[in-house]
Amino acid sequence: MSRQAALFHARERRRAADRFDQFAALIDSPHDIASSAVELPAAGFIGVSADVSVTAGDISIATTLASRTLETPDLDADIVYFLGQFEKGETLDVTFSGGDISLWIVNDWNELRSIFAQGTFA
């Protein structure tokens, strides 16, 4: 790998670590998404998982900045579905037919990092 490429990769890893650090307060004390929407403290790649198998559309995530609603496909229990990248300040409002939901911060290399929001839906 060239020196220039090595420097580029080092900068990208530092940038990703900085974004992850901005989620630290939510990771230490995850937001309860069953009671209210969560505002993202930084841009990031987000994933969602449920403790039970879900059918397509059972999990719905409405966004405020992008004004769109995302739905998951059929998922087995405890499988993380990659939702995509969201901007800082985006608010995610989750609805679910029943069970426990977790929102994950995913790093730039699609590796799961930590749960930053979770909730139990009745």
N, C-alpha and C positions, 0 to 999 in steps of 0.2 A: 504494500500500500504506500502511495506517495505521501510525503510530508503534508501536502495540501489536503489530501483526502483525510489523513489522520486528524488534522486540525478541525476540519469540517465535522467529522464524527464526534470529536470531543465537545465542540460547541453545541451540537445537537443534543448530546446526552446531558450537558449542563442545563440547556433550555428545558428539556423534559423534566429534569429533577427540580428545577425551579417551579414549574407548573404543579408538579406533584406536591411540593412543599406548601403551596397555597391552599391545598385541600386538607392540610394537617389538622386543623380544628375540627372539621367534619369527620375525619377519620377517627380522631380521638373520641368524639361523641357524635355518632351518626345521627343525622336529621331524621325525624319521624315523618316519612312521606305519606303515611296513612292519615295524618291530621292536617298537613299543609304541604304546599309545593316547596321545592328546594331551589334556591338560587345558586348558580355555579360561581364559586369565587375566582375561577380562572378558566381559560379555554381548556378543553380536554376531550379525550376520547372516552366515551361512556358505554358501559354494558349493563344489562339487566338480567336478573335470574329470579326464579321462583322456587319455593320448596316443594311444589307439586307440579305434575305435568299440566301443561296448558294447551288449549287449542288456539288456532289462529285468531287474533283479535281479542283474546281474553285480557291481555295487558295492553293498556293504551297510555301513551305519554304525550300530553299536550305541551307545546312550547310557546313561550310568549314572544320572544324576539323574532323568531322565524315564522310565527303564526301557522304552525303545522301540527298535525297529530300523527304520531307513529304508532304502529301496532306490531306486535311480535307475531311470528309464524308459530306453528305447532312446536312446542319445546318439551323435552323431558325435564323432570325435576333436576334442579341444581346445575343446569347447563346455562352458561352465560351467553347471552345473545348480544352481539356488538351492534349498538344503535348508530354509532357514527361520532363525528366530532361536533362539539358545541362550543359556542363562544362564551367568554366571560360575561356574567350578568344574565345569561339565559336562565329562565325559570322553567323547571320541569314539574309538571303536575301529573301524577300517576293515578290511574284507576285500574282496579283489578277485581275480578269476580269473587275471589276468596283465597286466602293463603298469605304466606309471607313473601315479600318482595325485597330484593336488595339491588341497589344501584352501585356500580363499580367504576372506579377510575382505572382506565387501561392506558398503559404507556404507548409511546409511538411505535413500538415493535409488537403491538397486540398481545402484550403480556399483562395478565391481571395484576393489579397492584393492591388495592384495598377497597373495602366497602365504605362509602361515605354517606349513604342514606338507606334506610330500611323501614319497613312497616308491615303491620299485620292488618289485612283487609278482611272484613266479614262478609 
